[in-house]
Structures are given as structure tokens and as C-alpha cells.
Amino acid sequence: MPQAQDATEERAAKLDSRASGRGINQIILVGRLARDPEMRTTGEGVPRTWFVLAVPRGSAGADGDREADFINVVAWRQLASTVAEHLTKGRLVGVTGRLRISNFEGQDGARRTTTEVVADQVVFLDAPRKPKGQSEG
């Protein structure tokens, strides 16, 4: 059986070498906007919209209240424009994208790390709220 063992190890080594450098970085979130989106344009004129998504945790805390994670999300180009135009605080959305972790040096010289989701798709999961006093017509 030593030959079968060697062949299995050789196949495993080939699979490992082909998989090196590859990975999966995909995020799927459903939550509510914690504040209105903020849109800015880069120096090259590319729209960028940033928002915070409140995503409830699966279980309630010791006090019975459900806790949430507040996750920074950024959208670019046409998606950024659409998000800025149609979404407001409290809207329920689904986001698919990828996690990006960046390091930089702050103004005080300290090293900082930011974590955000770069959105590939934002799905509106509820209808916009009507302003108070507006009746259906």
C-alpha cells in the first residue's frame, strides 16, 4: 500500500499548489441603515457612497435586548449614486460584496486599521416610508 499512500499525498500536494493564492472573500448582509448615506466624488469624478448597516445578532443579550453589529459599507460608481438617491436611515437592505481591511497612518502618527464592505449589489428589501401627513392617493 505504500504506493497508494504516495499517490494520494502527491495529488494533495498538487491541489494545494493550485489553490495557493486563491481565496474567497464574499460577504452577505441584511440589515437597516443606521444613518443616511453620505455620497462624495473622488478627484477623478467617481461617485463613492458610504453608509453604516446595523445587522442584528442571532441571539438576545443577557438583558433580553438584541444586539447589533454596525458595519461600514461603501458603494462605488452607479451603485453609489443609486444608494445615495433612494436610501435613508432605517431602510432594510441586503448587501453582497467583499471585505476590505486597510491600514494607514493617522495625523497623530499612530497606525490605524479600517474595515469595510465594498458592495457589489444592494437590494432594497422594503418600500420607502411616506413622509408624515402624506395620504395615499
Secondary structure as the mmCIF struct_conf table of DSSP 4:
data_model
#
loop_
_struct_conf.conf_type_id
_struct_conf.id
_struct_conf.beg_label_comp_id
_struct_conf.beg_label_asym_id
_struct_conf.beg_label_seq_id
_struct_conf.end_label_comp_id
_struct_conf.end_label_asym_id
_struct_conf.end_label_seq_id
HELX_RH_AL_P HELX_RH_AL_P1 PRO A 2 ALA A 19
TURN_TY1_P TURN_TY1_P1 SER A 20 GLY A 21
STRN STRN1 ILE A 27 LEU A 33
BEND BEND1 ALA A 34 ARG A 35
STRN STRN2 GLU A 38 THR A 41
TURN_TY1_P TURN_TY1_P2 GLY A 43 GLU A 44
BEND BEND2 GLY A 45 GLY A 45
STRN STRN3 PRO A 47 ALA A 60
TURN_TY1_P TURN_TY1_P3 ALA A 62 ASP A 63
BEND BEND3 GLY A 64 GLY A 64
HELX_LH_PP_P HELX_LH_PP_P1 ASP A 65 ASP A 65
STRN STRN4 ARG A 66 TRP A 76
HELX_RH_AL_P HELX_RH_AL_P2 ARG A 77 HIS A 86
TURN_TY1_P TURN_TY1_P4 LYS A 89 GLY A 90
STRN STRN5 LEU A 92 GLU A 105
TURN_TY1_P TURN_TY1_P5 GLN A 107 ASP A 108
BEND BEND4 GLY A 109 GLY A 109
STRN STRN6 ARG A 111 PHE A 124
BEND BEND5 ASP A 126 ASP A 126
HELX_LH_PP_P HELX_LH_PP_P2 ALA A 127 PRO A 131
TURN_TY1_P TURN_TY1_P6 LYS A 132 GLY A 133
HELX_LH_PP_P HELX_LH_PP_P3 GLN A 134 GLU A 136
#
